[in-house]
Amino acid sequence: MNDEEIIERWKDNSVPWIAAVREGRIRSRVVATDDAIVNAVLARSPRSVLDIGCGEGWLVRRLGRHGIDVLGVDVVPELIEKARTEEGGRYDLLSYEDLAAHGLEESFDICVCNFSLLGEMAADDLVAAVPSLLKPGGALIVQTLHPWVASIDNPYQDGWRSGSWLGIEGEFGEPAPWYFRTLQNWSQLFSKAGFCIDQILEPANPETRQPASLILVGVVPS
C-alpha cells in the first residue's frame, strides 16, 4: 500500500464515484458531512478557497453559490473533466506532489481538504506547503474519518489500511487504500507545518448518534 496506489484506484473508480456523489448514494454525506464542511468554511467568511482533492467538484459549486471564488485541484483527469462540465468554479489537474513542490501563483483565505488527505508522505508534504498558499490570517480546514470510529475494529495506531465501498451502491472496482492517523498524528501533522489547531469539530450522524467525521481547523500564528 502506498500513495501511488491511491491515485491508480481512484482513476479506476472515478465513474461510479461521480454517480454515487451526484445521486446522493453516500448516506453519511447526505445527513452530516457535506453540510458540516460547507458550514465550517462559511463560518470563516472567506473570499477565496482552494479545494485540494476536489473530486468531481461538488464543494467548489456549493461554495461558489455563496459568492466565493473557488479553485478546485485534483490529480484524477476524469474527475476534473466532469467537474468542468458544470457551471461555477475553476479547476486544475494537479497532483499533491506538484502543488507542494511548486505552489500556485495565487493565495487563498482557506485551503480545504474534504476526505482527501488519504495518503502518508504525499499528505505530509502537502500540509507542510499549505501555509505558502494562504493569505495572512488564512486557515487550513481538513475533514477526515473520525479516528475513534474508524478504529473500532482495528488497533488504534497509525498505518495503512484497506479501503471499502461498503454501503455505497455502484459497480466499483478495487478500493483505494488509505493511511489511518490517530488524533495525535493529526495534531503533529498540523504542528510541524506551523499550524495551531484553532477548532476541532465532530459532526454527528443523526441516525447512528456516532461521530460522522473529524474536522480540524488550523491557523498560522501571526
N, C-alpha and C positions, 0 to 999 in steps of 0.2 A: 504494500500500500504506500502511495506517495502522492505528491501534489500533481504530477503529470497524469496519473491515472484518474484523478478527479475530473480534469478537463476532458479527457477522452470519453469518460462515461456520460458526462453532461452533453457532449456533442452527440453521442449515440441516442440519448433520450430527450433531445430538445423538442421534437414534435409532440409526443404525448404530454410532456411537461407544459408546453404552451396551452394545450387543450385543457389540462387539469386546472391551470391558473385561471384562464379566461372563462371557464364554465363553472367555477366555484366548487370544484370537487374536493378541495382540501379543507375539511371541516374546521380544524383549529384556526386556520387563517380567516375563515368566514366569521367565526364567532368571537375571535380575540385578537390574533396577532397583526392582521393587516391594519386595523384601526389603531392598535397600540403604537406601531411605528410611525404612522401618519401623525398621530397626536403628539408623540414625543418630539418630532421635528417641528411641527407647527407651534409648539409651546415656546420655542426659542425665536419665533418671528424672523426667520431668515429671508433674505432676498435672493440668495443663490445657494444651490445644493449640488453636490456631486454624489450621485448614486453609484457606488462601487459594487460591481457584480449585479447589474440592474436586471439581468434576465430579459424577459420579453417586454419590460418597460412599464408595468402596472403602477409602480410607485412614482416613477417620473411623471406619468399622466395625472395621478391623483394630486400630487403636489403642485403641478402646473396649473390646476384649476383654481388654486389659491393665489395665482399671480406670481409664483416663484419661478425664477429662471433655473431650470434643472438640466444638468448634463448626466446622462447615463453611460457607463462604460461596462463592457463585458468582453470576455475572450472567445465566446462561442458565436461564430458567424451567423448561424441560423436564428439565434435569439435576437441579435442586433438587427438582422434583416426584417424579422417580424415586428420588432418594436418600431422600426421606421415606417411601417405601413399605417400606423395610427397617428392622428394629429396630436401635437403637443410635445414639447421636449426636444432635446438634441441627444444624439447618440454617437459614440465612437467605439470601434472594435479595438480593444486594448487589453493586454494581459496585465496581471498584477505585477509581474516582474518588470515590464516596461514602465508602468506607472511609477513604481518605486524607484527605478533607476533614473528615469528621465523627467518625471513630473509632468506638469502641464503649463501652458502659457497663461493660465488664469488661476485665480484663487477663489475660495468659496467660504460662505458663512458656516456651512455644515458639510461634513463628509459623512455619509450614512452607508452602513453595511448591513443589509437586512438578510439574515441567514445566508450570508455569502462568504464569511470567513471560515471556510471548511477545511483548509489545509494546515500545514505546520510551518515550514520555513517561509513559504510564499506569503502567508498571512503575517508572520513576524516582521518580515521586511516591509510589507505594505504599511502596517500600522506605524512602524518607525518613520516612514516617509510622510505620513498624513500631516504632521504639523507644517510642512513646507507647502501644503496645498490649501491651508486655511488662512483666512484673513485674521487680523488681530481680533481676539475675543471669540474666535470660532470654536466649533465643537465637533468631536467625533461621536457618532451615535451608532452603537452596534446592537442588533438584536440577534440572539442565538438560542439554541436549545437550552433549557434550564438545566444546569449541571446536576442538580439533585434528582429531577425527574428522569433525565437521560441515563442516570447511573443506577437506577433501582435494581436492575438485573445484572449489573456489571460492577467490578471493583471501582471505587472512587479514586481513580488515578489517571493522569494524562496518558494518552496513547491513541493509536489508530484503531478505528472500529469499522465494521462493515456497515454499509448503508442499507436502506429498506424502503420499499414503496408501499408498505403495509397501510391499508386504509385509503389508498388513492386509486380510483378506477382508471384503467388505461392499459394499453399494450406496451408496458415498459420493458426495457432490457435490463441488463445487469446494473444495479445501482452503484453510484459512486461511493467510495469510502470517505470517511471524514475523521478529523482529528479531534478527539474529546479533550476538553480543557476543564480543569477544576476551577472554582471561583478564584482560588489563589493564583492559578496560572493566568487567568484573565486580568487580574489585578496587576500582576507583574508585567504582563504584556503592555498594558497601558502605561505603567510607571516607567518602563525602560524607554518608551517613546517620548517621555516628557509630559505625559498627561496626568492630571489629578482627576480621580473619579468624582464628578460633581453630583451624579444622581444614579441610583440603582432602582430599576423598576421591575416588578414581577407580575406582568399581566396574568390574570387568572382565566382559565377556561370555565365559563359559567355552567357547562354541562358536567364536567368532571370535578370541578372545585379544586383542581390542581394547577400549579403554575404552568401557563401555556408557553412561557418563554422567559428569557432574561434580557433586559435592556440596560446597557451601560452607557452613560454619557460622560465623556472625558473632555476636559478643557486644559489648555496650557496656561499655567500661572503667568500673570503679567509681571 
